[in-house]
Amino acid sequence: MSTTAPAVVPASEEAQREVVDLCAELIRFDTSNPISDERACADWVVARLAEAGIASELVESAPGRANVVARIPGADTSRGALLVHGHLDVVPADAAEWRVPPFSGEIRDGYLWGRGAIDMKDTVAVMLATARHFARTGTRPAREIVLAFLADEEAGGKLGAHWLVEHRPELFAGVTEAIGEGGGFSYALDDTRRLYPIENAQRGMAWMELTAAGRAGHGSSPNDENAVTDLAESLTRIGRHTFPVRLIEPVRALLAEAARLQGVDLDLDAEDLEAELAKLGHVADFMQVVLRNSANPTMFTAGYQTNVIPGRATARVDGRFLPGHEQELIDTIDALLLPSVSREWVNHDIAMETSFDGPLVDAMCAAVRAEDPDGHPVPYCNPGGTDAKAFTKLDIRCFGFKGLKLPHDLDYGRLFHGVDERVPLEGLRFGVRVMTRLWQDC
């Protein structure tokens, strides 16, 4: 009996055309978090799935905070399901700063422009276009696919992925692995070759509020218990602190592969690792953010009148820690704070890491290589955080993979939460081709 795998059914021209329209429509829903909600967009997603005969469930965690979950049966019912998730919310955008209205979904110069174009309505559109293609053609994925379109990711997922995991875990019954944002995009290695970092690790989140308690008084009088001064000094210490390099396995593996492809003799155990990494040029710059923990002051609030020294001042700090190095971050912050300053968590979430192996990893790598022969998949640690943190609580093995090929001159990282966010039209079509292959081989 033949054991040859069935031939891959490529993405249809229709799917590659409609992904652009789907993404444009998604962008036109202003789902800015926290000043708007996802309900209208979620209703639209339900309708687009229903058009293709795919049933789904809309779940609100709070009025307007809507999530959509659907299942697509797979060919092999003995295997665990694959969760494919994306979020519907976006960060706000100031239209005055943009070259195009941020919620217009305008096409210009080969790009689709708008808030969410890369974070992450592009991937949501690819999910929808791929699901609709499978339904129209009767193509079966290799195993069951669970689709999740989620709320509130940009604020930590408390009303989205985390809420569903806590209150509706049965929606993810049978899921063993997941893919979401945070990896699978291209990064130019040179003029012809690209790395495709596939996320198998994430830094943890340690958002904290700092509070300085001092002695209130008149602004004209000396005061050695000034809460503003103490907090400002503590924030300066934190903001200027450089954490030591901690080379976790996914980062080590990416650097080693980049060195091999560039023909660079690299000693990753060198005492002066920063100098050694400089041999990799721009790749070393790309990886700086995941070489160490970080903590950046982002907000400061104090006082109500120029001539009044307040008795209290508060600030926010965005702390991030590598897998295995959470305590180092906490101990460092505590050592940098003056005695008058206390801290409490605003959002404290895990770091995560899984090995870069198994059939799903093989399928992701194969899908990229099939569509981009000059592409080189590599492990990757996401410097930020995603909804994957919630799904690990269900013992789901999580990866970041969107399948996005980018022009070499596009600074992808700067577009996240930035001005003039945009995605190449061909990148969207590439994503549908890659995702179509992956679902049949996962």
C-alpha positions in Angstrom: 0.0 0.0 0.0 1.3 3.4 -0.9 2.2 5.8 1.9 2.9 8.8 -0.3 1.4 12.0 1.1 -1.4 13.5 -1.0 -0.3 16.3 -3.3 -0.6 19.8 -1.9 -3.5 21.8 -3.4 -2.1 25.3 -4.0 -3.8 28.4 -2.9 -6.3 29.5 -5.6 -6.1 32.8 -7.5 -9.3 33.8 -5.9 -7.9 33.3 -2.4 -4.8 35.3 -3.3 -7.0 38.1 -4.7 -9.5 38.3 -1.9 -7.0 38.4 0.9 -6.2 42.0 0.0 -9.9 43.0 0.1 -10.4 41.1 3.3 -7.5 42.9 4.9 -8.7 46.3 3.7 -12.1 45.7 5.2 -10.6 44.6 8.5 -8.5 47.8 8.7 -11.6 49.9 8.1 -13.0 48.7 11.4 -11.6 51.0 14.1 -10.9 48.5 16.8 -8.5 50.8 18.7 -7.9 49.4 22.2 -9.0 50.7 24.7 -11.1 53.5 23.1 -13.2 51.2 20.9 -14.1 47.5 20.9 -14.1 44.5 18.5 -17.8 43.7 18.2 -18.6 45.1 14.7 -15.4 43.5 13.4 -16.1 40.2 15.0 -19.6 40.1 13.5 -18.1 40.7 10.1 -15.7 37.8 10.7 -18.6 35.5 11.6 -20.3 36.5 8.4 -17.3 35.9 6.2 -16.9 32.5 7.7 -20.6 31.7 7.3 -20.4 32.7 3.6 -18.0 29.8 3.1 -20.2 27.4 5.2 -17.9 27.6 8.3 -19.8 27.7 11.6 -18.4 29.8 14.4 -19.2 31.0 17.9 -18.9 34.6 19.0 -18.1 35.1 22.7 -18.1 38.4 24.5 -16.0 38.7 27.6 -17.6 42.1 28.3 -20.0 44.3 26.3 -18.4 44.8 22.9 -15.3 42.8 23.7 -15.8 40.0 21.1 -13.9 36.8 20.3 -14.7 34.4 17.4 -13.8 30.7 17.4 -14.4 28.2 14.6 -13.3 24.6 13.8 -12.3 23.1 10.4 -12.3 19.2 10.5 -9.0 17.6 9.5 -8.1 14.5 7.6 -6.4 12.7 10.5 -8.7 12.6 13.5 -6.2 10.8 15.6 -4.0 13.8 15.9 -4.4 16.8 18.2 -5.8 20.0 16.7 -3.7 23.0 15.6 -4.9 26.4 16.9 -4.4 29.3 14.5 -5.0 32.6 16.4 -5.0 36.3 15.6 -6.3 39.4 17.4 -8.8 41.9 16.1 -7.8 44.9 18.2 -5.2 47.5 17.3 -3.4 50.3 19.1 -4.8 53.8 18.5 -3.5 56.0 15.7 -3.3 59.8 15.4 -4.5 60.6 11.9 -2.6 63.9 11.9 0.7 62.0 11.9 -0.1 59.7 8.9 0.3 60.1 5.2 -3.1 58.3 4.7 -6.1 58.1 7.0 -5.1 55.2 9.3 -8.5 53.4 9.1 -9.0 53.9 5.3 -7.5 50.6 4.1 -6.0 52.5 1.2 -3.8 50.9 -1.5 -0.8 52.9 -2.6 2.5 52.0 -4.2 2.0 48.3 -3.9 1.1 48.4 -0.2 -2.1 48.3 1.8 -1.9 51.1 4.4 -3.6 51.4 7.8 -3.5 50.7 11.5 -3.3 46.9 11.9 -1.8 46.2 8.5 1.0 44.3 10.1 -0.3 44.0 13.7 -2.2 41.9 12.9 -5.1 42.3 10.5 -2.8 41.0 7.7 -2.6 37.6 9.4 -6.3 37.6 10.3 -7.0 38.2 6.6 -4.7 35.4 5.6 -6.5 33.1 8.1 -9.9 34.0 6.6 -8.8 33.7 3.0 -7.2 30.3 3.7 -10.2 29.0 5.6 -12.6 30.2 2.8 -10.3 28.6 0.2 -10.4 25.2 2.0 -14.2 25.4 2.3 -14.8 26.4 -1.4 -12.5 23.7 -2.7 -13.3 20.9 -0.2 -9.6 20.7 0.8 -9.1 19.0 4.1 -6.3 20.2 6.4 -3.9 17.5 7.6 -5.5 17.7 11.1 -8.3 19.7 12.7 -7.8 23.5 12.6 -9.2 25.7 15.4 -9.4 29.3 14.3 -9.5 32.0 17.1 -10.0 35.7 16.3 -9.4 37.4 19.6 -10.0 40.6 21.6 -7.8 42.8 23.7 -4.4 41.4 22.8 -2.9 44.9 22.8 -3.8 45.4 26.4 -2.6 42.0 27.6 -5.5 39.8 26.5 -7.4 39.9 29.8 -10.7 40.2 27.8 -9.5 38.0 25.0 -7.2 34.9 25.1 -6.7 34.9 28.9 -10.5 35.2 29.5 -11.3 32.4 27.1 -8.7 30.1 28.6 -10.1 30.8 32.1 -13.9 30.8 31.3 -14.2 28.8 28.1 -11.4 26.3 27.9 -13.6 23.8 26.2 -13.3 25.9 23.0 -9.7 24.6 22.7 -10.4 21.0 23.6 -8.0 18.7 21.7 -5.6 21.4 20.7 -1.9 20.4 21.2 -0.1 23.1 19.2 -0.7 26.7 18.1 0.6 29.3 15.8 0.0 33.1 16.1 1.9 36.3 15.6 5.5 37.0 16.5 7.4 35.2 13.8 7.4 33.9 10.2 8.2 37.2 8.6 11.3 37.6 6.3 14.4 39.5 7.3 16.9 40.4 4.6 20.3 38.6 5.1 21.8 40.1 2.0 20.6 41.2 -1.5 19.1 37.8 -2.3 18.6 35.7 0.8 16.2 36.1 3.7 15.9 34.7 7.2 12.5 33.7 8.4 12.6 33.8 12.2 10.0 31.4 13.6 9.1 32.2 17.2 9.6 29.4 19.7 10.3 31.7 22.7 9.0 34.9 24.1 10.3 37.3 26.7 8.1 37.7 29.7 6.2 40.9 30.6 6.8 42.8 33.9 4.8 46.0 33.6 5.0 47.8 36.9 3.8 51.0 38.6 6.3 52.7 40.8 5.1 55.0 43.6 7.2 57.4 45.5 6.0 58.6 48.9 7.4 61.9 50.2 6.6 65.0 52.2 4.3 67.5 50.7 5.2 71.1 51.0 5.5 74.6 49.4 7.4 74.7 46.1 9.6 77.5 47.4 10.9 75.6 50.4 13.8 73.0 50.7 12.5 69.5 50.8 14.8 66.4 51.0 11.8 64.1 50.9 10.5 65.2 47.5 8.6 62.4 45.9 9.1 63.8 42.4 12.9 63.9 42.9 13.1 60.4 44.3 11.0 58.9 41.6 12.8 60.7 38.9 16.2 59.5 40.2 14.9 55.9 40.4 13.6 56.1 36.9 16.9 57.5 35.6 18.7 54.6 37.2 16.4 52.1 35.6 16.4 53.8 32.2 20.2 54.0 32.0 20.8 50.5 33.3 22.1 47.9 30.8 21.3 44.3 31.7 24.0 41.6 31.0 23.8 39.4 27.9 22.0 36.1 28.4 22.3 33.9 25.4 19.2 31.6 25.4 19.0 28.7 23.0 16.7 30.1 20.3 18.9 33.3 20.0 22.1 31.2 20.0 20.6 29.0 17.2 19.6 32.0 15.0 23.0 33.7 15.4 24.8 30.4 14.6 22.8 29.9 11.4 23.2 33.5 10.3 27.0 33.1 10.8 27.0 29.9 8.8 25.1 31.5 5.9 27.4 34.5 5.9 30.6 32.4 6.2 31.5 34.1 9.5 33.6 32.3 12.1 31.7 33.2 15.3 32.5 32.2 18.8 29.2 32.4 20.8 31.1 31.6 24.0 33.5 34.5 23.7 34.1 36.6 26.8 33.4 39.8 24.8 30.3 38.6 23.0 29.2 42.0 21.9 32.4 42.4 19.9 32.0 38.9 18.5 28.5 39.6 17.3 29.6 42.7 15.5 30.9 40.3 12.8 27.3 39.7 11.8 26.6 43.3 10.9 22.9 44.2 10.7 21.8 40.8 12.0 23.5 41.6 15.3 21.5 44.9 15.4 18.3 42.9 14.7 19.0 40.6 17.7 20.0 43.2 20.2 16.6 43.3 21.8 16.6 39.6 22.7 20.1 39.4 24.1 19.1 40.6 27.6 16.4 41.7 29.9 15.1 45.3 29.6 13.2 47.9 31.5 12.1 51.3 30.1 10.2 54.1 32.0 7.2 55.0 29.9 4.8 57.2 32.1 5.1 59.7 34.9 2.4 61.4 36.9 2.9 63.9 39.8 1.6 67.2 41.2 -1.3 69.5 40.6 0.2 73.0 41.1 3.6 74.5 40.3 4.1 75.9 43.8 3.1 72.6 45.6 5.5 69.7 46.2 3.3 66.7 46.0 3.5 64.0 48.6 3.2 61.3 46.0 4.4 60.6 42.5 3.8 57.6 40.2 5.3 56.2 37.1 5.1 53.1 34.8 7.9 50.9 33.6 7.8 48.3 30.8 10.0 45.5 32.0 10.7 42.4 29.8 12.6 39.3 30.8 14.1 36.4 28.9 13.1 32.8 29.7 14.8 31.7 32.9 15.8 35.3 33.9 12.8 36.7 35.6 14.3 36.9 39.0 17.3 38.8 37.7 15.0 41.5 36.4 13.0 41.8 39.6 16.2 41.9 41.8 17.8 44.5 39.6 14.8 46.8 39.6 14.5 46.5 43.4 18.2 47.4 43.8 17.8 50.5 41.6 14.8 51.9 43.5 15.4 54.5 46.2 13.9 53.4 49.6 11.0 55.8 49.2 9.8 54.1 46.0 7.6 51.0 46.0 6.4 48.9 43.0 3.4 46.8 42.1 2.5 44.8 39.0 0.3 46.3 36.3 0.7 43.3 34.0 2.9 40.4 34.9 3.1 37.5 32.5 5.3 34.5 31.8 8.3 34.1 29.5 7.9 31.0 27.3 10.1 28.7 25.3 9.7 25.4 23.4 12.1 23.3 21.4 12.5 23.9 17.7 11.6 20.4 16.4 8.7 18.2 15.5 6.3 17.8 12.5 4.8 21.3 12.9 8.2 22.9 12.8 9.2 20.8 9.8 6.0 21.8 8.0 6.5 25.5 8.7 10.0 25.4 7.4 9.0 23.4 4.3 6.1 25.8 3.5 8.5 28.8 3.6 11.1 27.1 1.5 8.6 25.9 -1.1 7.4 29.5 -1.6 10.8 31.2 -1.2 13.8 29.0 -2.2 16.1 31.8 -0.9 14.4 31.8 2.5 16.0 30.2 5.6 13.8 29.5 8.6 15.5 29.9 12.0 14.4 29.7 15.6 13.5 33.1 17.2 12.7 34.7 20.6 10.0 37.3 20.3 11.0 40.4 22.4 7.4 41.3 23.1 4.4 39.2 24.2 1.4 37.7 22.4 -1.7 35.7 23.2 0.4 32.6 23.1 1.1 33.2 26.8 -2.5 32.4 27.6 -2.6 29.2 25.6 0.5 27.8 27.3 -1.7 27.5 30.4 -3.6 24.8 28.5 -0.4 22.9 27.8 -0.5 24.0 24.2 2.9 24.2 22.5 3.0 27.7 20.9 4.9 29.2 18.0 4.8 32.5 16.1 4.4 32.1 12.4 2.6 34.4 9.9 4.3 33.7 6.6 5.1 37.2 5.4 7.7 38.0 2.7 8.8 41.6 2.9 10.8 43.9 0.5 14.4 44.3 1.6 14.0 48.0 2.1 11.0 47.9 4.4 11.9 48.5 8.1 9.3 46.0 9.4 10.0 46.5 13.1 9.5 50.2 13.1 6.0 49.8 11.7 4.7 48.0 14.7 2.6 50.6 16.6 4.2 53.2 14.4 3.1 55.8 11.9 2.2 54.8 8.2 1.8 51.1 9.1 1.5 49.1 5.8 1.8 45.7 4.3 3.0 44.7 0.8 0.2 43.3 -1.3 2.4 40.5 -2.5 3.2 39.8 1.1 -0.4 39.1 1.8 -0.7 36.8 -1.2 2.5 35.0 -0.2 1.0 34.5 3.3 -2.0 32.7 1.7 0.2 30.5 -0.3 2.3 29.6 2.7 -0.6 29.0 5.0 -2.4 26.8 2.5 0.7 24.6 2.3 1.1 24.5 6.0 -2.5 23.5 6.8 -2.1 20.5 4.4 1.2 19.4 5.9 1.0 20.3 9.6 
